[in-house]
């Protein structure tokens, strides 16, 4: 499930990467944003005569109909089993393009070029592909690794601050579950200043990806230690779902950032995670992401959403927690009372 991952800030690198595909019928999958902001940057280096496949951006378009549109274009434009699909976009493009390639003619090669920070540090590793079905996120999919993943942070110049911070939350998560030194580096990197050092950011992304790669290599199908990557996600997914369609709607990474505070509270209660580290995480995340607004009246609905998380077993709410920064405890459960106490902790913050 581990692809050849290339990290670069030099657009000329693309020329060398695509040399081996000069005689292959190639297709490039884009949405309206990546066509406008990213394609022109690398177009001259892509395989000559490539065909463009355009889809609409956004999670709402991550459907079987869109996948069928990709298959239809591949078929009518004469793609064969040796053809190449290049997915240029964020997580939605990578997931759907990867699935379409993996199933077209029982599988054609594909390359992912993630254009958001979230996709670069999260979706770039692990081989998960798929689409949403019957209102359920990533309900249909398969594990299938791309030939290559090209991580080029220069694309991030077209992103707004909120989307940069969304991806940065996953980097914080990787550091907390595996690397205390990396966590300290992230704390000193001024991610809120969009004029940051892209070479320094590239190194931080590289370390973040190596952490995810470590867990995926040791547990490709998420049966055991790969569950460490779910830190912050049980609470995070509940917040993401609860505020969906409201004026408080949360990007995935921001929801996970808040979720990490609540998981840190449970870590302190159940895994002897030090109180001073809990305060440190709380302050760092609050400084970057602000304060999540909810009340005691929301507790029951949030808890109900957490009960429906797909990581749960035997009606227990399952968590990934920490005993220290860099030391993870998977398959931890918490009672309703303990979860509500974590909510109480947050509401009583200044």
Secondary structure, DSSP 8 states (H G I E B T S, - for coil): ---EEEE-S-TTHHHHHGGGGTTS-EEEEEEHHHHHHTHHHHGGGS-TT-EEEEE--SGGG-SHHHHHHHHHHHHHTT--TT-EEEEEESHHHHHHHHHHHHHGGG--EEEEEE-SHHIIIIITSS-EEEEEETTEEEEEEEE---SEEEE-GGGGGGS-HHHHHHHHHHHHHHHHHH-HHHHHHHHHS-TTSSS--HHHHHHHHHHHHHHHHHHHHH-TTSSSGGGGGGTTHHHHHHHHHHTTTSTT---HHHHHHHHHHHHHHHHHHHS---HHHHHHHHHHHHHHH------GGGHHHHHHHHHT-TT-BTTB-EEEEEEETTEEEEEEE--HHHHHHHHHHHHT--
